[in-house]
Each structure stands twice: as C-alpha cells, then as structure tokens.
Amino acid sequence: MTTNTSLQKAPARNGVNVEALLGARAALTESPEGARFTWRATSEWIKGTHSRSTIHGFFGLGGEQAHRQKFQFDTDHPEVFAAEDNGATPVEVVLVGLAGCLSAGIAAVAPCGTAPNAAIDTPIGPGVRSVSPPNSGQA
C-alpha cells in the first residue's frame, strides 16, 4: 500500500487533513492487512532507575516505515523514591500516550462536525470522570 502525497498536501481543518484521513480509512477498509501495525521502541539503561528510550521505525501499511526523526524519552523515578528524577516515570509516559491519543481523536473528528471545534484539554488520571472543552462548565 502506498501513500498518496497529493492527499497529504490537502488543506487541513483544525490541523487535521480530513480528506487524507477519510481516504486512508477507505483504503484500509479495502485492504485491512495494511492496518496491521507494529510499534517499537528501544531502551538504554543510563544509571540507577534512569533509562532513555528511542522511537524511530515501525511496521505498517505492508512494510517498514520511519518517522521523520528519532524521538527520545528519558524515564526515571522521583527523588522520593531515592532516584534522581531525570525524567517522567514510565507510568506518566503511558498517561502521556493515552492523553495524546484521546486529544488526537477529538481533533480528528472535530472538523467532521461530531465534536466542538475548540481547544482541547485532556486530563487523564485517577478520579477523572469526563473530558469537556475548556470553559464548558462540565466536570
């Protein structure tokens, strides 16, 4: 499966290229094997509870893919756990991923008219009951 660069350059609404997104959904519906993705990260131990993880390549759309650049994330534990606090805890990194996924999902459907087109603030953690647009007055 190949990507259509003309769709990638279509105008974006809310920062999302809706035309390309809907085109990708249609293409993956016709060729579901292309939707099989394998995400990978490598981790290098630095010292104590401090590690550095790198993300670059992944498998999807029937072949190896790569991000435009490598992404690195340091993880550690806070000083209250007798560590050096050189990064977010691994659990916090997981929460960042969940919050990013939820925010991206809202941003992707907002231009389609199924969600408000407003700033997105996505709280994730214990006791969070709902996600609402800022200043909506809802909890």
PyRosetta script that sets phi, psi and omega in degrees:
from pyrosetta import init, pose_from_sequence

init()
pose = pose_from_sequence("MTTNTSLQKAPARNGVNVEALLGARAALTESPEGARFTWRATSEWIKGTHSRSTIHGFFGLGGEQAHRQKFQFDTDHPEVFAAEDNGATPVEVVLVGLAGCLSAGIAAVAPCGTAPNAAIDTPIGPGVRSVSPPNSGQA")
pose.set_psi(1, 133.9)
pose.set_omega(1, 178.9)
pose.set_phi(2, -113.3)
pose.set_psi(2, 157.4)
pose.set_omega(2, 178.1)
pose.set_phi(3, -92.8)
pose.set_psi(3, 147.9)
pose.set_omega(3, -179.3)
pose.set_phi(4, -95.6)
pose.set_psi(4, 106.6)
pose.set_omega(4, -176.2)
pose.set_phi(5, -66.3)
pose.set_psi(5, -24.4)
pose.set_omega(5, 178.0)
pose.set_phi(6, -68.1)
pose.set_psi(6, -33.7)
pose.set_omega(6, 176.3)
pose.set_phi(7, -70.9)
pose.set_psi(7, -34.1)
pose.set_omega(7, -179.2)
pose.set_phi(8, -66.2)
pose.set_psi(8, -22.6)
pose.set_omega(8, -178.3)
pose.set_phi(9, -99.2)
pose.set_psi(9, 5.7)
pose.set_omega(9, 177.9)
pose.set_phi(10, -66.6)
pose.set_psi(10, 155.0)
pose.set_omega(10, -179.5)
pose.set_phi(11, -60.2)
pose.set_psi(11, 139.9)
pose.set_omega(11, 179.6)
pose.set_phi(12, -96.8)
pose.set_psi(12, 144.7)
pose.set_omega(12, 173.2)
pose.set_phi(13, -116.2)
pose.set_psi(13, 126.6)
pose.set_omega(13, -177.9)
pose.set_phi(14, 63.4)
pose.set_psi(14, 25.5)
pose.set_omega(14, -177.8)
pose.set_phi(15, 79.6)
pose.set_psi(15, 5.5)
pose.set_omega(15, -177.9)
pose.set_phi(16, -118.0)
pose.set_psi(16, 128.1)
pose.set_omega(16, 175.1)
pose.set_phi(17, -81.8)
pose.set_psi(17, 89.2)
pose.set_omega(17, -174.0)
pose.set_phi(18, -62.0)
pose.set_psi(18, -40.4)
pose.set_omega(18, 179.9)
pose.set_phi(19, -59.0)
pose.set_psi(19, -45.6)
pose.set_omega(19, 179.1)
pose.set_phi(20, -67.8)
pose.set_psi(20, -38.7)
pose.set_omega(20, 179.6)
pose.set_phi(21, -62.9)
pose.set_psi(21, -46.0)
pose.set_omega(21, 178.5)
pose.set_phi(22, -68.2)
pose.set_psi(22, -35.4)
pose.set_omega(22, 176.3)
pose.set_phi(23, -64.4)
pose.set_psi(23, -41.1)
pose.set_omega(23, 178.1)
pose.set_phi(24, -64.8)
pose.set_psi(24, -41.3)
pose.set_omega(24, 178.7)
pose.set_phi(25, -61.4)
pose.set_psi(25, -42.7)
pose.set_omega(25, 179.1)
pose.set_phi(26, -64.8)
pose.set_psi(26, -43.1)
pose.set_omega(26, -179.8)
pose.set_phi(27, -64.1)
pose.set_psi(27, -39.9)
pose.set_omega(27, -179.8)
pose.set_phi(28, -73.7)
pose.set_psi(28, -25.8)
pose.set_omega(28, 174.7)
pose.set_phi(29, -67.5)
pose.set_psi(29, -38.8)
pose.set_omega(29, 178.9)
pose.set_phi(30, -75.4)
pose.set_psi(30, -30.4)
pose.set_omega(30, -178.9)
pose.set_phi(31, -130.8)
pose.set_psi(31, 73.7)
pose.set_omega(31, -174.1)
pose.set_phi(32, -60.7)
pose.set_psi(32, -21.2)
pose.set_omega(32, 178.3)
pose.set_phi(33, -63.6)
pose.set_psi(33, -26.0)
pose.set_omega(33, 177.7)
pose.set_phi(34, -68.7)
pose.set_psi(34, -18.3)
pose.set_omega(34, -178.6)
pose.set_phi(35, -84.9)
pose.set_psi(35, 1.1)
pose.set_omega(35, 178.2)
pose.set_phi(36, -82.7)
pose.set_psi(36, 108.9)
pose.set_omega(36, -178.5)
pose.set_phi(37, -113.6)
pose.set_psi(37, 146.1)
pose.set_omega(37, 172.0)
pose.set_phi(38, -125.3)
pose.set_psi(38, 115.8)
pose.set_omega(38, -179.6)
pose.set_phi(39, -96.0)
pose.set_psi(39, 140.9)
pose.set_omega(39, -176.0)
pose.set_phi(40, -134.1)
pose.set_psi(40, 151.6)
pose.set_omega(40, 171.6)
pose.set_phi(41, -145.0)
pose.set_psi(41, 149.6)
pose.set_omega(41, 172.3)
pose.set_phi(42, -113.2)
pose.set_psi(42, 152.3)
pose.set_omega(42, -179.0)
pose.set_phi(43, -131.9)
pose.set_psi(43, 134.4)
pose.set_omega(43, 178.6)
pose.set_phi(44, -116.2)
pose.set_psi(44, 124.2)
pose.set_omega(44, 176.5)
pose.set_phi(45, -72.6)
pose.set_psi(45, 131.0)
pose.set_omega(45, 179.2)
pose.set_phi(46, -97.8)
pose.set_psi(46, -59.9)
pose.set_omega(46, -177.5)
pose.set_phi(47, -174.0)
pose.set_psi(47, 140.6)
pose.set_omega(47, 178.4)
pose.set_phi(48, 58.5)
pose.set_psi(48, -122.1)
pose.set_omega(48, 178.0)
pose.set_phi(49, -100.3)
pose.set_psi(49, 10.5)
pose.set_omega(49, -177.8)
pose.set_phi(50, -89.6)
pose.set_psi(50, 125.2)
pose.set_omega(50, 176.7)
pose.set_phi(51, -132.9)
pose.set_psi(51, 158.3)
pose.set_omega(51, 176.0)
pose.set_phi(52, -125.3)
pose.set_psi(52, 121.8)
pose.set_omega(52, 179.6)
pose.set_phi(53, -105.6)
pose.set_psi(53, 145.0)
pose.set_omega(53, -179.9)
pose.set_phi(54, -124.9)
pose.set_psi(54, 137.7)
pose.set_omega(54, 177.4)
pose.set_phi(55, -123.9)
pose.set_psi(55, 131.3)
pose.set_omega(55, 177.0)
pose.set_phi(56, -146.4)
pose.set_psi(56, -63.1)
pose.set_omega(56, -176.1)
pose.set_phi(57, -98.9)
pose.set_psi(57, 158.5)
pose.set_omega(57, 175.3)
pose.set_phi(58, -155.4)
pose.set_psi(58, 165.4)
pose.set_omega(58, 178.4)
pose.set_phi(59, -107.7)
pose.set_psi(59, 133.6)
pose.set_omega(59, 176.3)
pose.set_phi(60, -178.2)
pose.set_psi(60, 163.1)
pose.set_omega(60, -178.1)
pose.set_phi(61, 56.6)
pose.set_psi(61, 30.8)
pose.set_omega(61, 175.7)
pose.set_phi(62, 85.1)
pose.set_psi(62, 6.6)
pose.set_omega(62, -179.4)
pose.set_phi(63, -164.7)
pose.set_psi(63, 178.4)
pose.set_omega(63, 177.9)
pose.set_phi(64, -71.4)
pose.set_psi(64, 138.6)
pose.set_omega(64, 179.0)
pose.set_phi(65, -128.3)
pose.set_psi(65, 166.6)
pose.set_omega(65, 176.6)
pose.set_phi(66, -146.3)
pose.set_psi(66, 147.1)
pose.set_omega(66, 170.4)
pose.set_phi(67, -69.6)
pose.set_psi(67, 161.9)
pose.set_omega(67, 177.1)
pose.set_phi(68, -63.8)
pose.set_psi(68, -26.2)
pose.set_omega(68, 179.7)
pose.set_phi(69, -146.9)
pose.set_psi(69, 163.8)
pose.set_omega(69, 174.3)
pose.set_phi(70, -79.4)
pose.set_psi(70, 146.0)
pose.set_omega(70, 175.6)
pose.set_phi(71, -116.9)
pose.set_psi(71, 134.0)
pose.set_omega(71, 179.5)
pose.set_phi(72, -122.2)
pose.set_psi(72, 143.0)
pose.set_omega(72, -178.4)
pose.set_phi(73, -134.5)
pose.set_psi(73, 125.6)
pose.set_omega(73, 174.6)
pose.set_phi(74, -93.0)
pose.set_psi(74, 136.3)
pose.set_omega(74, 174.4)
pose.set_phi(75, -124.4)
pose.set_psi(75, 149.0)
pose.set_omega(75, 179.9)
pose.set_phi(76, -161.6)
pose.set_psi(76, -170.4)
pose.set_omega(76, 175.6)
pose.set_phi(77, -123.7)
pose.set_psi(77, 154.7)
pose.set_omega(77, -177.9)
pose.set_phi(78, -69.8)
pose.set_psi(78, 164.2)
pose.set_omega(78, -179.1)
pose.set_phi(79, -59.1)
pose.set_psi(79, -29.4)
pose.set_omega(79, 179.2)
pose.set_phi(80, -63.4)
pose.set_psi(80, -14.9)
pose.set_omega(80, 174.7)
pose.set_phi(81, -103.4)
pose.set_psi(81, 24.1)
pose.set_omega(81, 179.9)
pose.set_phi(82, 59.0)
pose.set_psi(82, 34.2)
pose.set_omega(82, 177.2)
pose.set_phi(83, -115.6)
pose.set_psi(83, -176.7)
pose.set_omega(83, -174.0)
pose.set_phi(84, -102.1)
pose.set_psi(84, -1.9)
pose.set_omega(84, 175.6)
pose.set_phi(85, 56.3)
pose.set_psi(85, 48.5)
pose.set_omega(85, 179.7)
pose.set_phi(86, -87.1)
pose.set_psi(86, 4.2)
pose.set_omega(86, 179.6)
pose.set_phi(87, -178.5)
pose.set_psi(87, 175.0)
pose.set_omega(87, 176.3)
pose.set_phi(88, -64.9)
pose.set_psi(88, 155.5)
pose.set_omega(88, 175.6)
pose.set_phi(89, -71.3)
pose.set_psi(89, 156.8)
pose.set_omega(89, 177.1)
pose.set_phi(90, -55.2)
pose.set_psi(90, -36.6)
pose.set_omega(90, 178.9)
pose.set_phi(91, -64.7)
pose.set_psi(91, -40.2)
pose.set_omega(91, 177.9)
pose.set_phi(92, -64.2)
pose.set_psi(92, -35.3)
pose.set_omega(92, 177.3)
pose.set_phi(93, -65.3)
pose.set_psi(93, -39.5)
pose.set_omega(93, 175.6)
pose.set_phi(94, -61.5)
pose.set_psi(94, -43.1)
pose.set_omega(94, 178.3)
pose.set_phi(95, -62.8)
pose.set_psi(95, -37.6)
pose.set_omega(95, 176.0)
pose.set_phi(96, -60.4)
pose.set_psi(96, -43.1)
pose.set_omega(96, 178.5)
pose.set_phi(97, -62.5)
pose.set_psi(97, -43.8)
pose.set_omega(97, 179.0)
pose.set_phi(98, -65.2)
pose.set_psi(98, -43.3)
pose.set_omega(98, 179.2)
pose.set_phi(99, -64.2)
pose.set_psi(99, -41.3)
pose.set_omega(99, 178.5)
pose.set_phi(100, -64.0)
pose.set_psi(100, -40.2)
pose.set_omega(100, 178.8)
pose.set_phi(101, -64.8)
pose.set_psi(101, -44.2)
pose.set_omega(101, 179.6)
pose.set_phi(102, -65.0)
pose.set_psi(102, -45.0)
pose.set_omega(102, 178.6)
pose.set_phi(103, -62.4)
pose.set_psi(103, -42.9)
pose.set_omega(103, 179.1)
pose.set_phi(104, -63.8)
pose.set_psi(104, -39.2)
pose.set_omega(104, 177.8)
pose.set_phi(105, -63.1)
pose.set_psi(105, -42.4)
pose.set_omega(105, 177.8)
pose.set_phi(106, -64.6)
pose.set_psi(106, -44.6)
pose.set_omega(106, -179.8)
pose.set_phi(107, -63.3)
pose.set_psi(107, -34.0)
pose.set_omega(107, -178.3)
pose.set_phi(108, -72.0)
pose.set_psi(108, -34.3)
pose.set_omega(108, -178.1)
pose.set_phi(109, -91.5)
pose.set_psi(109, -19.4)
pose.set_omega(109, -179.0)
pose.set_phi(110, -56.7)
pose.set_psi(110, -44.2)
pose.set_omega(110, 179.9)
pose.set_phi(111, -67.0)
pose.set_psi(111, -16.5)
pose.set_omega(111, 179.1)
pose.set_phi(112, -84.6)
pose.set_psi(112, -0.7)
pose.set_omega(112, 176.6)
pose.set_phi(113, 87.7)
pose.set_psi(113, 8.8)
pose.set_omega(113, -178.5)
pose.set_phi(114, -101.0)
pose.set_psi(114, -1.8)
pose.set_omega(114, 177.8)
pose.set_phi(115, -147.1)
pose.set_psi(115, 154.6)
pose.set_omega(115, -179.6)
pose.set_phi(116, -63.9)
pose.set_psi(116, 143.4)
pose.set_omega(116, 178.6)
pose.set_phi(117, -93.1)
pose.set_psi(117, 84.8)
pose.set_omega(117, -177.1)
pose.set_phi(118, -145.5)
pose.set_psi(118, 175.5)
pose.set_omega(118, 175.9)
pose.set_phi(119, -60.1)
pose.set_psi(119, 147.9)
pose.set_omega(119, -178.1)
pose.set_phi(120, -114.4)
pose.set_psi(120, 124.2)
pose.set_omega(120, 174.4)
pose.set_phi(121, -122.9)
pose.set_psi(121, 114.2)
pose.set_omega(121, -172.1)
pose.set_phi(122, -113.8)
pose.set_psi(122, 93.1)
pose.set_omega(122, 176.3)
pose.set_phi(123, -76.5)
pose.set_psi(123, 136.6)
pose.set_omega(123, 178.9)
pose.set_phi(124, -134.0)
pose.set_psi(124, 130.0)
pose.set_omega(124, 176.4)
pose.set_phi(125, 156.2)
pose.set_psi(125, -179.8)
pose.set_omega(125, -179.1)
pose.set_phi(126, -60.0)
pose.set_psi(126, 137.7)
pose.set_omega(126, 176.5)
pose.set_phi(127, 84.6)
pose.set_psi(127, -5.9)
pose.set_omega(127, 178.3)
pose.set_phi(128, -77.1)
pose.set_psi(128, 123.2)
pose.set_omega(128, -174.5)
pose.set_phi(129, -103.2)
pose.set_psi(129, -27.7)
pose.set_omega(129, -177.9)
pose.set_phi(130, -158.3)
pose.set_psi(130, 166.5)
pose.set_omega(130, 176.6)
pose.set_phi(131, -118.9)
pose.set_psi(131, 126.7)
pose.set_omega(131, 178.4)
pose.set_phi(132, -133.9)
pose.set_psi(132, 156.2)
pose.set_omega(132, 176.1)
pose.set_phi(133, -60.8)
pose.set_psi(133, 149.7)
pose.set_omega(133, 178.8)
pose.set_phi(134, -56.2)
pose.set_psi(134, 147.0)
pose.set_omega(134, 177.6)
pose.set_phi(135, 62.6)
pose.set_psi(135, 22.8)
pose.set_omega(135, -179.8)
pose.set_phi(136, -86.6)
pose.set_psi(136, -13.2)
pose.set_omega(136, -179.8)
pose.set_phi(137, 80.8)
pose.set_psi(137, 4.2)
pose.set_omega(137, 179.4)
pose.set_phi(138, -101.4)
pose.set_psi(138, 153.1)
pose.set_omega(138, 178.2)
pose.set_phi(139, -91.6)
pose.dump_pdb("model.pdb")
